[in-house]
């Protein structure tokens, strides 16, 4: 028994620095972890809330045959309203649907009203064209992404 005790004593004397370093690291890690837990308990963060506004028309059960296309149109109109939240979706689509082609006062390109670039034009900047000739006489060029 005394022999085992002597071996343990020699081991600790030989590795004294390494043991102290290891215990110090464990102590620092424990204190840091506890400090993080205490500071997290003191912070009361409010939850992050993301609101997504959608407007979908109610479809009647009588029009079941055309309901898929109507539903797709409703979803597209809702997306238009989300893309520009300060502008009601009904006013935005009504302005652009009355035009065969639309352009912007700030650009020299014209688009189809259903084009993704046309949907980015602010209502106050919309310029309506009745035909391609009308747009070209006013100095507008076709957008290569919409009109081919």
C-alpha angles and dihedrals in degrees: 000000000000089000092058090047090053092050091052091048091051091048092054093046091049095047100031095123094047093048092049090049092049093048091047091053091050090049094050092047092050093049092048092050092049092047089053092051092049093049092047091054091053093054115079105192118192114232119261110249121196115192122199116191116210131177116198123173117236109247119215120231090234094068096054093134095062096030095106095060091041090051091049090050090049092050091048091051089050090052090050089054092050093049090060107024096180092061122065112242094230094056093045096051092042092056093051098040092059089062128074088208131009133207138174129247087226096054141047096224129096126205143188109265089243094053117116090233092053089056090060094059113104113239092240090057098047117123115192124215126191095204145359090262091054091053095046094048088056090053100258123139126212116260109241092214094059109023122049 
